[in-house]
Amino acid sequence: MREKTRKYSSWANGIGALVIISVFILQVIWVPAYASTWDMVDFALGVIHFDMYQMQPHFPGYPYFILGGKAFHMLVRDPVQALSFFNIFMYGSAVIPLFLLVKRLVTPSYTVMATAFIYSSSFTILMVNQPMSEGAAIGMMWWYIWSLVLAHEKSHNGYIILPLFLFSLLLGTRLSYLALGIGILMMLYTKWKSGLLKIMDLFVYVLITILFQLLWVSGISMSEGGFDSFLRLALSFTNGHFQEWGGAIGASDLSLLDRMVKLLFVNTIWVGGSGESVILLLLLVGSFFLLRRIKLGNRHMISILVLLAGSYFLWALFAQNVMKPRHALPLIGISWFFITVMLFSRKRTREGSLFLILFLLLQVFHTGKLLYTHTSEVPVVYQMAAYLEETDRPLVVYTWEESRVLEYLDVPFIHKKVQTYEVFATDAGYYPDRAIYLTDKVVEGFKHQGISVDDFIKVEKHFHSSELIDPIYHDLTLYKWEKPRKGEE
C-alpha cells in the first residue's frame, strides 16, 4: 500500500491537492442566495413543496436533484442555497472518478495536479454554485463515465449494471444529458462483439436500463396522479417550452454555421475554457505548444470520451439553446479532460512545469474572483424589484420571464407576464391611474410580432449584472409607457 501511494508523492500533486481543497472551501463560503431566473425559482419552490402542476419544478421534475436539495434544506434554511450545496457536494465527489480516470493516462507524479486542473475549471465551478441541476449532473456525469470505463475493463458482466444504474441517476438529475447514453450502447456492442454477451443478454441489459429509468419516472408519475397525468405534463411543457414566444428568442434566429461557431468557439473555448478571461485564454493557447508528439494510451477509454463528446456536441447543436453556455457543460468538461491529460501525460521540463503551475494558480484566482462576484453582485431582476419598490406612485409592470422571479420575491406591486401586444393593450386599459412599465424583453417580443412601440415608451432605468453568470438577463432595461390610454387599439 505504501508503495502504491508513494509514487503519487510529489510537489506537483501537493499543489494539486491544495488547489482542490481551496476551491472547495471557496465554493462553500461563497454560495449565493439569489433565484434570479425562472428555472432557479422552479427548483427552489420544488424544494419547499414538490408540485409539477405548479412548475415546482417544471417537467420532468428532476427528482434526484430536488431530493438532494431537500436533504440539504434540513441543514440550510434557504432552498436556493440548499440546492447549491447539493451541487457542490456532488461535484466535489467527482474528484474521485476524475482521479481514477486521469491516473490511467497521466504519470503518477502529476495525477492529482491534473485532476485539480479539470476540477477547478472556472466556468464549471461557477455553474456548480448556481441552484441549477447542471452542477449535480456534471458531477454525476464523471461517475457515469468512470463506470463505463470500468465495465469495459472488467470481464465479469456484473460490472455492466453499474453504468446502467448511474445513467438512471444522471437522467433523473438532468434529462437533457440523454445523449450520453450512447456510451452504454457502445459498451454493450463491444461486449457482444468480444463474445462476452449473447443476443439475449443484450435484451436483458436493455430491459434493466429501462427499469432503472422507470424508478424515477414511476416515482414522479405517482406523485402527479399517474402515467397519464405525467404524459400530459410532458406534452404541455414541451409544446410551451419550444413554441411559446421567447422560448428560443435569439437561438432560433441563428444559422447552423452561427450555432456551430457559438457552441465551439464561444461556449466551449472562450466561456468554458477561459471563463471569459483573456489571460487564461492566452495561457490555454500557449499550452498547445506543449502538446507536440503526444500519444495517449488506453485507446478504448479515449474512444468512449470521443464518442460521448461527439454525441453531446450534436445534441447541443441541434436540441439545446446555444445562447446558454451552461448547456455545453458536458462538452466543456470532456474537452478540458482531453487537454489536461495531454499536458500531463509525460514528464515535463522545469520550464513546462512552471508554466502549468502558473496556469493552474491563475485559473484558481479567476475561479475565486467569479465566485465572489456571483455572491456579491445583485441580479438585474432583484435590482429592478428594489427600484420599483421605492416608487411612490401605484404601478403595474409587464414582464416576460422576470415575472416568476418577482412572484418568488413577493413584491408589493402588480406585475404581469405578457406575451402579445393585444393582451397588453387590453390589460393596461384597466389601470388608468397607475404608471405602466415594461421590460425590454416584452418590447422585443412586440417587435417580433411586427409591432413597434418606440414612440410610446421612454427609458426609465438600466440594470446590469455579469453576463457570464446570466447570459440572458445580465442587462435589463425598464421602460415607462407613455401612450395615452384613450383611443388605444
Sequence and secondary structure as in RCSB ss.txt:
>XXXX:A:sequence
MREKTRKYSSWANGIGALVIISVFILQVIWVPAYASTWDMVDFALGVIHFDMYQMQPHFPGYPYFILGGKAFHML
VRDPVQALSFFNIFMYGSAVIPLFLLVKRLVTPSYTVMATAFIYSSSFTILMVNQPMSEGAAIGMMWWYIWSLVL
AHEKSHNGYIILPLFLFSLLLGTRLSYLALGIGILMMLYTKWKSGLLKIMDLFVYVLITILFQLLWVSGISMSEG
GFDSFLRLALSFTNGHFQEWGGAIGASDLSLLDRMVKLLFVNTIWVGGSGESVILLLLLVGSFFLLRRIKLGNRH
MISILVLLAGSYFLWALFAQNVMKPRHALPLIGISWFFITVMLFSRKRTREGSLFLILFLLLQVFHTGKLLYTHT
SEVPVVYQMAAYLEETDRPLVVYTWEESRVLEYLDVPFIHKKVQTYEVFATDAGYYPDRAIYLTDKVVEGFKHQG
ISVDDFIKVEKHFHSSELIDPIYHDLTLYKWEKPRKGEE
>XXXX:A:secstr
 HHHHHTT SHHHHHHHHHHHHHHHHHHHS      SHHHHHHHHHHHS BGGGTBS TT  HHHHHHHHHHHTT
 S HHHHHHHHHHHHHHHTHHHHHHHHTTTS GGGHHHHHHHHHT HHHHHHHTSSSHHHHHHHHHHHHHHHHHH
HHH SSGGGGHHHHHHHHHHHHH GGGGGGGHHHHHHHHHHHHTTSS HHHHHHHHHHHHHHHHHHHHHHHHHTT
SHHHHHHHHHHHHHHHHHSTTTTTTTTTS HHHHHHIIIIIIIIIITTTTT HHHHHHHHHHGGG TT     HH
HHHHHHHHHHHHHHHHHHHS TTSGGGGHHHHHHHHHHHHHHHHSS   HHHHHHHHHHHHHHHHHHHHHHHHHH
HS  HHHHHHHHHHT  S EEEEESTHHHHHHHHT SSEEEE   HHHHHHHHTT TTSEEEEEHHHHHHHHHTT
   GGGEEEEEEEE  TTT SSSSEEEEEEE S STT  
